[in-house]
């Protein structure tokens, strides 16, 4: 639980992730540096050991006898004959390993030249027979240890074959101390062991501070959202940082979402208020008529009560349809002929002429029939004498045009009439103008079917409503 709480924040996870990445990078880089440093220093030791061996070999090749060699006492040097017998050694050498022999005392030379034994063995050791006074080209490098004047150390030994001018085949072993390499590697390792944790701490602290600064606006957004949720005040907005990063875009998107939610809630509140207002009138009228009829049966207005009941039924049906549309109920995918639907809805209506081509669309036959019926009701309500309906194809669209010869719709009202419970001045009569839901339902259904519903002036005057739906 404690670990989950500790690493439950983005800041903690970012700091941990950055620390792990840097730690791995430092370990890999440190290992590469140590390997490279050690390799370079060993190469330098090899070069120095080979140089020392060639110096001794040069003296032997030019006629210097092994007994007269001054090999010094700083680094271990051995001169060994073809039989592995030590013939010369540097001063102060007390112990050695890693060369052809661990002897540290030179043996007396016999009368005959050293290495007068079998030449085939020498060719096997050095690959190619040497001429008198010649130094071999191949150098063999090995690791070993030596003790000089009581001080022990690790060495790199270079073995170089040489043949003296009197035919003696010798091998010179010269060593170079690895103390410098070991000291440099140890110093670099110590610096890394001290510096790496400090660097990790700096990286972790920097990541923590930078992440906290970067996430501070997010925390402000969270607090404001919590306050909005608690207060239910959708008019409030989260703070938008003055930056152009992802957090600023998040704040802007959040405010856009709040604005859309506020508009949706406000629309729903207006819808409920308007629905309550529209339902109150027919219910009150129906109740009054029934109460009067109960007290005075001879005064009961049965046709009026039926009319109010029908109006109430239609209004309830419209409200239920709008509720289903708002809930996202799909239109279905059944295919049918839109021209046949238009002809069926126009049948029996006075003053309505139809020119309908056969066009196939997909969706809900009943809902699109409701749209056509609402458009025809609206056109007949405002027409002087005639209503014309046309169904045609226009590219990938099926187009239904309903035109009347009335006064038309003012340009300023061509969007407002599609809002719910909106009635223009000439349609204020509740008996003639309805509840103002017909066009709103028609546009919502069209949008659910992937289409559009707009209004413009008819060529002969009046209003022309154009319904566009995608063809199958």
N, C-alpha and C positions, 0 to 999 in steps of 0.2 A: 504494500500500500504506500509506504514511504517513497520507494523508488518510482512508482507510478505517478505520485504527486510531484516528485522532484523533476521528472522528465516529462511531465504532462504539458508543459508550455513549449511554444515554438522557440522561444529564446533559449531554453535549456537544451532542446534538441539541436538547435543550430550551433550552440557553443560546443556541445559534445561532438557533433559531426565535424566541425572545423578542427577541433583538437585532435580527433582521431586521424583526419586526413593529413594534418601537418606533422603529427607524430610519425606516421608511416613514411611520409616524404623525408623527414629528417633522418629516420633510421636508415632508409635506403641510401640517401645521399651521404650520410656519415660512413656507412659501410663501403660505398664506392670510393670515398675519399681515402679511407684507411687502406683499402686494397691498392689503390693507385699510388699512394705515398709509399707503402711498403715495397711495391714492385719497383718503383723508381729508385729507391734507396738500395735495394738489392742489386739492381742493374749497375748502379754506381760502384757498389762493392765488388761486383764481378769485374767491372772494367779496371778498377784499381788492382785487384788481385791478378788479373791477366797482365797488367803493365809490370807489376813486380816480378811475375814469373818470367816474362820476356826479358827483363833486365838481367836476371840471373842467367837465363839461357844464353843471352848474347855474350856474356863474359865466358861461359863455358865453350861456346862455339868459336870464339876467337882465340882459344888456347889457354885460357885461365884454368889452372888445375883446381879441382874441388877442394883440395886441402888449403889453397890460398884464398878461397872466397871469403869475403867479409859480408856475412848475411845480416848483420845488425841484430838488434834485440827488441825492435818495436812490434813486428809481426812475425808469426811463425813461418819458417821456410825450411823445406826438406829437399834434398837431392837424392834420388833413389836410382840405383842401376837397374839393368834389365832383369836381374834376378830378385829384385825387391829388397836389396840390401841398402841401408841408409849409408850414404857416403859423405854427406855434408848436412849440417843443421844450423839454424840460427841460434844465437846465444840466449841463454836464459830459458829455453824451452824445457818445461818439466813434464808436461803431459799433452797428448794430442790424440785426436780421433777424427775419422772421416777422410783419411788419406790412405795411400797404399800400405803404410806401415805405421804402427804406433811407437816405433823406436825413437828415442830422443838423443841418442849418442851415436856419433858416426863411427863406423868400423874401419880398421886399417885397410888400405888398398893393397891388393896382391900385386905381384910383379907384373903379371899380364894385365892388359887393359881391362877395365870393367866392361862387362857386357860382351865379352868375347865368346859367350855361349851361343846357343842355337839362334840363328837369325830368323828362323821361321816363327819362333815365339814372339819376337819383337814385331814382326809384321802383323801377327795376329792381334797384338796389343794396340798398335798405332795405325794399322791399316795400310801404310805405305812405308817401305824402307827409306831411310834418310841417307843422304850423302854426308861425308865428313864435313863438319863445320856448318851443317844445315839445321835450322829450327823448324819444328813441325807447325802446320797451320791450324790443326784442330785443337781446341782447348776444351778440356772436360771440367765442368763446374760441379762442385759438391758442397754439401753442408757438413760442418763438423765443429769441434770444440778444441780449445787449446788452453794450457795454463803456462803463463810466462811470468817468471819471478813471483810466483804465488798468486797471481791474478788470473782467474778463469773467465772465459768469454766465448760467445758463439762466433764462428767465422764462416766465410765463404772461401773455398779453396779452388784455385785454378791449377790444373795439371797440364804441363806443356812438355812434349818430347823434344829432345835435342841430341845431336850426335857431335861429339868433340872431334877435333882435327886428327886425333889419334885413333878414331874408330870406336870410342866408348859410347854406348847408347844409354842415355840418362833421361830421367823425368824429373822436372822441377815442380814442386808443390809450393805455392805461395798463398798465404791466407790474408784476408782483409776482414777486420773486425766488423761485426754487426751491431756494435753498441750504439752507433749513430742512428741506425735504422730503428732499433728497439726504443731508443730514447725519444725519437721523433714520433713514432707511433703511439708510445705511452703518453707523451705530452698532448698529442692531438686527441686521443681517447679521453684524457682527463678534461680537456677543454669541452669536448662534446658532452660528457656526462654532467658537467656543470652548466654549460650554456643551453643545452637542449631543453631541460626543464624550465629554465628561465624564459626561453623563447616560447615554449608552449604556454606558459602562464601569460605572457604578453598577448599572444594570439587569442587565448580564451577570453582574457579581459576585454580586448578590443572587440571581439565578436559579440560578447555580452552587451557592451555599451552600444555598439552600432545597431544591433538587433533591437535593443530596447528603444533606441531613438526611432528606428524605422517602424516599430510596432506601436509607438505611442498614439498615432492617429487611429489605429485599429481599436485600441482600447477606448479612445474617445467615442468612436462609432458604436462600440458595444455598449458603453454606458448610456449613450443617448437612446439607442434602440431599447434597452431595458427600461429607461424612463418612459419612452413612448408606449411600450407594452403595458406598463403599470398605470399610466394616466389615460390610455386609450385616446390620446390626442394625436390624430393622424396629420394635423396641420404642422407639427414640429418636423424638423429636418436634422439630419446628422451633420456634423461639421465637415467641410471639405477642405483638406490641406491644400496649400498653395504650391503644389508640385504637379508633375506630369507623370507620376509613376503609377504602379498597379493599385496602390492604396487610394490615390486620388480618384482613379477610375471606379474603384469599389464604392467610394463615398458617393460619387455622382450616380452610379447605377442604383445604389440604395435609395437615394433621394428620388430618383425617377420611379422606383418601385413604390415608395411611400406615396408619391403624387398619384400614381395610377390606383393604388389601393384607396386613397382618400376619395378620388373621383368615383370609384366603384361603390364605396360605402355610401357616399352622398347620393349617388344615383339610386341605390337601393332604398335609402331613406325616403327620397322623393317619390319613388315608385310605391312604397308602402303607404305614404301619406296620400298620394293621389288616388291609389286604389281604394283606400278607406273612404275618401271623399266621394268617389264615384259610386261606391256600393251603398253609401248612406242614403242617397236620394231615392233610388228605386225601392230600397227596403222600407224607408219611411213612408213613401207613397203607398206601397202595398199594404203596410200595416194600417195606415189611416183608412184606406178603403175597406179593409176587413173589419176594422173596429166599427166603422159606420154601418157596414152591412150587418154586423152582429146586433147593433142597437136598433137599426131601422132596415130590415131586409128589403123593403121596397126601394131604398136608395142605393143599394149595392151596384156599383159599376163593374159588372163582370168583364166586359171588353177591356176596360182600363186596367183591371187587375191582371188579366192575361197578358196585356202588352207590357206591363211592368215586370211580370214574371219572365217573359221571353227576353226582355232587355237584360234582366239580372242574369239569366242563364247564359246569354251571349258574353256578357262581361266576365262572368266566372270562367267560361271557356277560354277567352282571350288571356286572362291572367294565368291560367294553368299552362297555356301554350308558351307564354313568355317565360314562365318559371322553368319549363323544360328546356327552352332555348338557352337561358342563362346557365343552366346546369351542364350545358355542353352536350346535350343529346344529339347524336349524329343523325343525318338525313336518310341513311340507308343508301343502297346502290342498285335499286331496281330500275330497269330500263323501261321507258314508255315514250309514247308519242306526245310531245308537248302541244302540237296543233289540235289533237283530239281533246286534250284537257281544256284548251281555250274554247273550242266549239261547245263542249258540254257546259262550261260555266256561263257562256253567253246565251245559251238556249233559253227562250222564254222571256228575255229582257227586251223591253220596248225601246226602240230607237238605237239598238246596237247592231252594227254591221261587222262582219268578220271576214278577213282574208287570211287564211291559215294554211301555210305549207306544212308538209309532214317533216318534222325535225325530231330526232331522238335524243333524249337527255336521260340522265340517271339521277336517282334520288328518291324523295318521298312524293308520290303522286298526290296524296291528300293535302300535304302542306303546300305544294306548288299550286294546287287547285285553290287553296285558301288564299294564296297571294293573288292569283288572277281574279278571284271573287272580290277581294278587298279593293283591287284597282278599279274593277268595274263599278263597285258600289260608290267609290269616291268620284269616278267620272260621271256617273248618272246623277249624283247629288249636286254637282256643279255645272253640268251641261245645260245649255239652253234647249237644244232639241235633239242632238245626235251625238253618238259615241262610236268611234271607229277603232277596231282592233286588228292589228297586223302581226302575223307570225312569219319570220323569214330567217334565212341563213346569212351570216356575215363572217366569212372565214371559218374559224374554229368555234364560233359562238352561235347560239340560238338566240334570236332577238324577238321580244314581244313588245309591241308599242300600243299603248292605250291612249287615245287622244279624244278630247272633248272640245266643244265649241263655246265653253264658258268664258269667264274672265281671266283664266290663267292663274299662275302663281307668281307673285312678285319675286324678283331675284334675291332679295334679302331674306325671303322666307323659304328658299328652296332646300335648305338643309334642316331648318327648324321644324318643318312639317313631318320629318321622319322621327322626331323625338316623341317619347311616350307621353300621352295625355295632353298633346298639343292640338288645339283647335284654333284656326284663324277666325278673325272677327265675324266673317260671314257664315261660319259654321258653329257659332256659339250655342245654338239650340241643341240641347241634349237629345231631343227627340229626333232631329234631322241630322245632326252632326256626329252622333255617336260619342264614344268615350275618348276618341283621339288615339286609339291603339292600332287601327287597321294598317296605316302606312308604316308604323314602327314594326309591326309584326312582319309585314311584307319585306322590308329591307333586311331584317334579321334572318328570315328564312332564306332570302337570296344569298346573303353572305355565307350561311351554313352550306349552301350548295356550290360555293365557289364562284358566285356571280355578283352582279351589282344591280342597283336600282337607283335611277336618277330621274330628274324632271327638268324639262325645258319648255320653251314655247312651241306650240303646235304650228305647222305651216299656215293653217286657216284660222289661227287664233285659238285661245284656250290653252290648256295644259296638255303636254305629252309626256307620259311616264314610260320610260324605256327600261325593260328588264332584260339583262343579258345573263345567259347561263352557258357553261361549256358544253359543247356537243360530245356525245359518246365517241 
